[in-house]
Amino acid sequence: MLIGGDDRVVVFWSAARGELARFPAWERADRDLRHFSTEDIPTGTREEPFDDVDDGWRIEIFEEDGFVYIRENMDRFRVARDAYFAAWEALIARYNPAVSLDELFGS
């Protein structure tokens, strides 16, 4: 699973199945993810999943037994936990790259 999009919408997709799910409300990933860190990666437990709802759309995400389960409306899929977090970390780094103090302060 990879996470990407057109620099605007966050999309989950796989090479084999194509688009799996998306976050339509996050329509400006280039702006919205600029301040994300690993603590902001959407996840939860089966009892308390990450839940986001918008006009006619809903996504739930939770971790269990080494997998992350994602349900968008009625479509469901799972991905290995490590692959899920690695994909999010790569996306966060794309929009919020780490900058060394030397770069930041010109030392």
N, C-alpha and C positions, 0 to 999 in steps of 0.2 A: 504494500500500500504506500502510496505517496500522497502528499498534500501539496496542492498547487493551485493554479488558476490563472487568470489573466491579469494578475497584479491588482485585482479588485476583490474578487469573491474567493473565499476559501473553499476548496473542493477536495474531497477524498476520492481517489481513483486508483484503479489497478490496471496494469497492462493487459490482463486477461479479460476483465469485465468492464473496463471503461469507468465512467463516473459512477460512484457508489452513493455519495451523499454530498450535500453542500450546506454552507451557512449563508443563506441569501441576505440576512440582516447585516452581515459583516461585508458590506458591499464596497468597502474601501480598505482592503487589507494593507495596502501600501501606507495608509495613515493609521489604521486601528491597531496594527500589530507592532507599531514602532516602539511601544512601551511595554510589550509583553515580555515575560520571563518564563522560565520553566514552571514556576508556581502557578501560572495562568493557563496551563494546558488543560483543556476541558476533560474532566474525568470525575468519577465518583464511585460509589458502591452500588450493588444491586438494590440495597435498601434506600440509598440516597444518591441516585444518579445525577450527573450533570444534566440539566434540563433547560432547553431554550425553546421558546414558542414565539411565533410571529403569525401574521395573517395566513391562516390555512396551512401552516407548517409547524412541525415540532421535531426536535431531535433529542434523544436521550443517549447518554454515554456512561458506561461503568466498566470497572475492572473486575475480573474474577478468574482465578486459576491460570494466571499467565496470559490471559487474553483481554482485549478491550472490545466490548460489545457496543455496537452503534445501531440505533434504530432511528431512521428518518421516516416520519409518517408511518407507513406499514412495511417499508423495506428494512431488512436487518442484515447485518454482516458482522463478522468478528475478525480481528487482526491480532497477531502476536503483540504482546505488551511492548516489548523492546522495539519492534518496528514502528509501532504507533508513536512512542515517545521520540524516537530518532527522527521520524518525519516531521513532527512538530518542532523539535529543536532546530532542524535545518531550516524550516520556514521562519521561525523566530530570528535565527541568525541572518537570514536574507533581508529582513526588514528592520532588524535591530542589531546590527553587527557590534560585536565587542570592540571597543576602541581602547588602546593602551593609554596610560596616563601620559606617556611621552607624546603620542599623537594629539591627545586632547589639549595639553598645555604647551606643546611645542618645545619640550626639553630634549 
